[in-house]
Amino acid sequence: MREVVVSQPYLSEIESGKKTGSVDVLKRIAAALKVDLDDIVR
């Protein structure tokens, strides 16, 4: 699995909806989870 380097607080803010996350970060998260980008931004 590829590692996504983001801080834990930043990831928590994305998960909770406080921040949307940059497209680059969301693409890397989707790739690491082996899912389509659409699956994590809906």
N, C-alpha and C positions, 0 to 999 in steps of 0.2 A: 504494500500500500504506500502511495506517495504521502509524504508528510506535508501538512499545510501549516505554515508558520504564521500564526496570529496570536495575539495575547488572549488569555482566558477571559479577561473582562470584556474585550472587544467581541469575542465569540458569544459571550453571554448576552450582550446587548443586541446582537443580530438575532439570536434565538428568541429573545423576549420581545422583539419587535421595536425596541428603542432606537435601533439603527438599521438601515437597510443593507449595509455592507457594500463594498465596491464590487463592480462586475468582476474584476480580476480575482478577488478573494472568493466570491461566490462560485466562479468557474473552478477554482482550485479545490474548494470544498466538494463540489459535485464530482469532480474527477477522482478525488480521494475516496469518496463514498461509492464510486462507480454507478452514479445515477445521472440522468439528464439534468441540465441546469433548470429546466422548467419544473422539475419535480421539487426543487427546493425553494423556488421563488413564488410558488402559488400560494 
